[in-house]
């Protein structure tokens, strides 16, 4: 791919017939983004390695959300009131944003801008007018950057409140060989114990059973280490204080029709979120949140970076 220009191409997915965008960065990384759900379903790094997990049993038929990739969870995460699980943004058809306003942060050449607006059906269950913009970009280093902007365009003068998450499914070698660093001593809400507030006791999170947690007020950088693949995911976030951590383990996986019974072993959800303290917007106000993911072909050792990591992370 050296010497070639970056490109963004709109195509129909052969397997599903749904419209998607294929982003190809000049140095070799690529990503796929479906208009359905505004969902990233593929991210290959510059080494040609797939970084995201999508279940072989995933449904691409509305209104079922796509199991894997990066789901956009808005206006809630979880299951509360009349709204569907994780909100409705992840199973609506988005549009291309033809004239997005300027972003505060750097915009890379290889990107696509999408927009979601309320429908009549949405207004019945969540009576607010909004614009949800999403930019998906690849940096020259192959990093995947998602930036979301939510604006209150209510004409009745009413504010609205929402929570938000990038529900990110990483592809891992074996869940038992994975650890997540950067969450030590933090409080978290344990969804397996009715959102009981707990405190992380370990210096890293390892996985031996089902995990469904929201870590609160997490630092801006979280690291997921896959020892077997010698791969480290570095997640950086802005205006998204919390981190969602999820793996269904064996019993729940077997009960999920769109997840293979043993696929839990090769996936882990680690995503930036704003859950504990929902965001309130008055009419005309806009919120912006961002998640950047880098994949480093090496692993941490006792929290220290090796020289190769230092070289690569200095530029992230």
C-alpha positions as CSV (number, residue, x, y, z in Angstrom):
1,X,0.0,0.0,0.0
2,X,3.0,2.3,0.3
3,X,2.8,5.2,-2.2
4,X,-1.0,4.8,-2.6
5,X,-3.5,7.5,-1.5
6,X,-6.0,6.9,1.3
7,X,-9.5,6.2,0.1
8,X,-13.1,6.0,1.4
9,X,-15.5,3.9,-0.7
10,X,-19.2,3.2,-0.3
11,X,-20.1,-0.4,-1.2
12,X,-22.8,-2.9,-0.6
13,X,-21.8,-5.7,1.7
14,X,-21.9,-8.9,-0.3
15,X,-23.1,-11.1,2.6
16,X,-25.8,-8.8,3.9
17,X,-26.7,-6.4,1.1
18,X,-26.3,-3.5,3.5
19,X,-24.5,-0.3,2.7
20,X,-21.1,0.2,4.3
21,X,-18.0,2.3,3.9
22,X,-14.5,0.9,3.5
23,X,-11.7,3.2,4.7
24,X,-8.2,2.4,3.5
25,X,-5.3,4.4,4.9
26,X,-2.3,4.8,2.6
27,X,0.0,3.0,5.0
28,X,-2.1,-0.2,5.1
29,X,-4.7,0.0,7.8
30,X,-8.4,-0.3,7.0
31,X,-11.8,-0.2,8.6
32,X,-15.4,-0.9,7.6
33,X,-18.4,1.1,8.8
34,X,-22.0,0.1,8.3
35,X,-24.7,2.7,7.9
36,X,-26.8,0.4,9.9
37,X,-26.0,1.3,13.5
38,X,-23.2,3.6,12.4
39,X,-21.2,0.6,13.4
40,X,-17.5,-0.1,12.8
41,X,-17.3,-3.9,12.2
42,X,-13.7,-4.3,11.0
43,X,-10.3,-2.7,11.8
44,X,-7.1,-4.1,10.3
45,X,-3.9,-2.6,11.5
46,X,-0.9,-1.8,9.3
47,X,0.3,-5.4,9.7
48,X,-3.0,-6.7,8.2
49,X,-4.3,-8.1,11.5
50,X,-8.0,-7.9,12.5
51,X,-8.4,-6.1,15.8
52,X,-12.1,-6.3,16.3
53,X,-14.4,-9.2,17.0
54,X,-17.7,-9.8,15.2
55,X,-19.6,-13.0,16.0
56,X,-19.9,-15.6,13.2
57,X,-23.6,-15.7,14.3
58,X,-24.1,-12.0,14.3
59,X,-27.4,-10.8,12.7
60,X,-27.3,-8.0,10.2
61,X,-31.1,-7.9,9.9
62,X,-32.9,-4.9,11.5
63,X,-33.9,-4.4,14.2
64,X,-31.3,-6.7,15.7
65,X,-28.0,-5.0,16.6
66,X,-24.8,-6.3,15.1
67,X,-23.0,-8.5,17.7
68,X,-19.4,-7.1,17.7
69,X,-17.4,-4.3,16.3
70,X,-18.0,-1.0,18.0
71,X,-21.7,-0.4,19.0
72,X,-22.8,3.2,19.5
73,X,-24.9,3.1,22.7
74,X,-27.2,6.2,23.0
75,X,-29.2,7.5,24.8
76,X,-28.5,4.9,27.4
77,X,-26.4,1.8,28.2
78,X,-28.2,-1.1,29.7
79,X,-31.9,-1.7,30.0
80,X,-34.0,1.0,31.6
81,X,-37.6,2.1,31.2
82,X,-39.3,1.9,27.8
83,X,-36.0,2.3,25.8
84,X,-34.5,-0.8,24.3
85,X,-31.3,-2.4,25.5
86,X,-28.4,0.0,25.1
87,X,-30.6,2.6,23.4
88,X,-31.7,2.8,19.8
89,X,-28.7,4.4,17.9
90,X,-27.1,0.9,17.3
91,X,-30.0,-0.4,15.4
92,X,-31.1,2.6,13.3
93,X,-30.1,3.5,9.8
94,X,-27.7,6.4,9.8
95,X,-27.0,8.8,6.9
96,X,-23.9,10.4,5.5
97,X,-23.3,13.8,7.1
98,X,-22.7,15.9,4.0
99,X,-21.7,19.1,5.8
100,X,-20.3,18.3,9.2
101,X,-19.3,21.3,11.3
102,X,-15.6,21.6,12.1
103,X,-14.2,19.3,14.8
104,X,-12.2,20.6,17.8
105,X,-9.6,17.9,17.4
106,X,-7.5,16.8,14.5
107,X,-9.4,15.4,11.5
108,X,-7.4,12.9,9.5
109,X,-7.7,12.6,5.7
110,X,-9.1,9.0,5.9
111,X,-12.5,9.4,7.6
112,X,-16.2,9.2,7.1
113,X,-18.9,11.4,8.8
114,X,-22.3,10.0,9.6
115,X,-25.4,11.5,11.3
116,X,-28.5,10.1,13.0
117,X,-31.6,12.2,13.7
118,X,-34.8,11.2,15.6
119,X,-37.6,9.4,13.8
120,X,-41.3,9.5,14.6
121,X,-41.0,6.2,16.3
122,X,-38.1,7.3,18.4
123,X,-40.0,10.4,19.6
124,X,-42.7,8.2,21.0
125,X,-40.3,6.5,23.4
126,X,-37.7,9.3,23.8
127,X,-39.5,12.6,23.1
128,X,-36.5,14.8,22.2
129,X,-35.0,16.2,19.0
130,X,-31.3,15.6,18.6
131,X,-28.5,15.3,16.1
132,X,-26.0,12.6,16.7
133,X,-22.9,12.9,14.6
134,X,-20.1,10.3,14.3
135,X,-16.8,10.6,12.6
136,X,-14.7,7.4,12.1
137,X,-11.1,8.0,11.1
138,X,-7.8,6.2,10.6
139,X,-4.6,7.9,11.4
140,X,-1.4,7.5,9.3
141,X,-0.2,5.2,12.1
142,X,-3.3,3.0,11.8
143,X,-5.0,4.2,14.9
144,X,-8.8,4.0,14.9
145,X,-10.5,7.3,16.1
146,X,-14.2,7.7,16.8
147,X,-15.6,11.1,17.6
148,X,-19.3,11.7,18.5
149,X,-21.2,14.9,18.8
150,X,-24.7,15.2,20.3
151,X,-26.7,18.3,20.0
152,X,-30.1,19.2,21.5
153,X,-32.3,20.7,18.8
154,X,-35.5,20.6,20.8
155,X,-37.9,23.4,19.7
156,X,-39.8,23.4,23.0
157,X,-37.0,24.7,25.1
158,X,-36.6,21.4,27.1
159,X,-33.2,20.0,28.1
160,X,-32.6,16.3,27.8
161,X,-30.3,13.8,29.6
162,X,-28.4,10.8,28.2
163,X,-25.7,8.4,28.8
164,X,-23.3,7.1,26.1
165,X,-20.8,4.3,25.4
166,X,-18.6,2.9,22.6
167,X,-19.3,-0.8,23.2
168,X,-16.0,-2.0,21.7
169,X,-15.4,-5.7,21.0
170,X,-11.7,-6.5,20.8
171,X,-10.5,-9.7,19.2
172,X,-8.2,-11.6,21.6
173,X,-6.4,-14.9,21.5
174,X,-7.7,-16.4,24.7
175,X,-9.6,-14.5,27.3
176,X,-7.7,-16.3,30.1
177,X,-4.5,-14.8,28.6
178,X,-5.7,-11.2,28.7
179,X,-5.3,-8.5,31.4
180,X,-6.6,-4.9,31.5
181,X,-4.4,-2.3,33.3
182,X,-5.2,1.2,34.4
183,X,-8.3,0.4,36.5
184,X,-6.7,-0.5,39.8
185,X,-8.2,1.1,43.0
186,X,-11.1,2.4,41.0
187,X,-14.8,2.0,42.0
188,X,-17.0,0.1,39.6
189,X,-20.7,-0.7,39.3
190,X,-21.1,-4.5,39.1
191,X,-24.1,-5.3,36.9
192,X,-24.0,-8.9,38.1
193,X,-24.8,-7.6,41.6
194,X,-27.6,-5.2,40.7
195,X,-25.1,-2.3,40.1
196,X,-23.5,-2.8,43.5
197,X,-20.6,-0.3,44.0
198,X,-17.3,-2.1,44.5
199,X,-13.6,-1.3,44.4
200,X,-11.0,-2.9,42.2
201,X,-8.5,-4.7,44.4
202,X,-6.1,-6.0,41.8
203,X,-3.3,-4.2,40.0
204,X,-4.9,-5.6,36.7
205,X,-8.2,-7.1,35.8
206,X,-7.9,-10.8,34.6
207,X,-10.8,-13.0,33.5
208,X,-11.9,-16.3,35.0
209,X,-15.6,-15.9,35.0
210,X,-18.4,-13.5,33.6
211,X,-17.6,-9.8,34.0
212,X,-20.1,-7.0,33.5
213,X,-18.8,-3.7,35.1
214,X,-18.7,0.0,34.6
215,X,-15.5,1.5,36.0
216,X,-16.0,5.0,37.3
217,X,-13.8,8.1,36.7
218,X,-11.2,6.1,34.9
219,X,-7.9,7.6,33.7
220,X,-7.7,8.8,30.1
221,X,-5.6,5.8,29.0
222,X,-6.5,2.2,29.5
223,X,-4.4,-0.7,28.3
224,X,-5.6,-4.2,27.3
225,X,-2.7,-6.8,27.0
226,X,-3.1,-10.0,25.0
227,X,-0.1,-12.0,26.1
228,X,-0.5,-14.8,23.6
229,X,-0.7,-12.5,20.6
230,X,1.9,-10.2,22.1
231,X,-0.5,-7.4,21.3
232,X,-1.5,-4.4,23.4
233,X,-4.5,-2.2,22.8
234,X,-4.1,1.3,24.1
235,X,-7.5,3.1,24.5
236,X,-7.5,6.8,25.0
237,X,-10.6,8.8,25.7
238,X,-11.9,12.4,26.1
239,X,-15.1,13.6,27.8
240,X,-16.0,9.9,28.5
241,X,-15.0,9.4,32.2
242,X,-16.1,5.7,32.6
243,X,-15.0,2.4,31.1
244,X,-17.3,-0.6,30.3
245,X,-15.8,-4.1,30.8
246,X,-17.8,-7.1,29.6
247,X,-17.4,-10.8,28.8
248,X,-20.4,-13.1,29.0
249,X,-18.4,-16.3,29.8
250,X,-19.7,-19.8,28.9
251,X,-23.2,-20.0,30.4
252,X,-24.5,-16.7,29.1
253,X,-22.8,-17.2,25.7
254,X,-24.7,-20.4,25.2
255,X,-27.9,-18.6,25.8
256,X,-27.2,-15.8,23.3
257,X,-28.6,-16.7,19.8
258,X,-26.1,-14.3,18.0
259,X,-23.0,-15.5,19.8
260,X,-21.2,-18.8,19.4
261,X,-21.1,-20.9,22.5
262,X,-17.3,-20.8,22.6
263,X,-16.8,-17.3,21.1
264,X,-16.5,-15.7,24.5
265,X,-13.0,-17.0,24.7
266,X,-11.8,-14.8,21.8
267,X,-13.5,-11.5,22.6
268,X,-13.5,-8.8,25.3
269,X,-15.4,-5.6,25.5
270,X,-13.5,-2.6,26.7
271,X,-15.1,0.8,25.8
272,X,-15.1,4.4,26.8
273,X,-18.4,5.6,28.3
274,X,-20.3,8.2,30.3
275,X,-22.7,6.3,32.6
276,X,-22.6,7.2,36.2
277,X,-23.2,11.0,35.7
278,X,-25.5,11.4,32.6
279,X,-25.0,14.4,30.4
280,X,-27.6,17.1,30.3
281,X,-27.9,19.4,27.3
282,X,-30.1,22.5,26.9
283,X,-31.5,23.4,23.5
284,X,-28.6,24.5,21.2
285,X,-25.9,22.9,23.4
286,X,-23.6,20.2,22.0
287,X,-21.5,17.5,23.7
288,X,-18.4,15.9,22.1
289,X,-16.7,12.6,23.1
290,X,-13.8,10.7,21.6
291,X,-12.2,7.3,21.7
292,X,-8.9,6.5,20.1
293,X,-7.5,3.0,19.9
294,X,-3.9,2.0,19.0
295,X,-2.6,-1.5,18.6
296,X,1.0,-2.1,19.6
297,X,2.7,-5.3,18.6
298,X,4.3,-6.0,22.0
299,X,3.2,-6.5,25.6
300,X,3.6,-4.7,28.8
301,X,5.9,-6.1,31.5
302,X,5.0,-5.2,35.1
303,X,3.6,-2.0,33.8
304,X,6.8,-0.9,32.1
305,X,7.1,-0.2,28.4
306,X,9.8,-1.9,26.4
307,X,11.8,0.2,23.9
308,X,9.7,-0.7,20.9
309,X,6.5,0.4,22.8
310,X,8.2,3.7,23.8
311,X,9.1,4.4,20.2
312,X,5.5,3.7,19.0
313,X,3.6,5.3,21.8
314,X,5.5,8.5,21.7
315,X,3.6,9.3,18.6
316,X,0.1,8.4,19.8
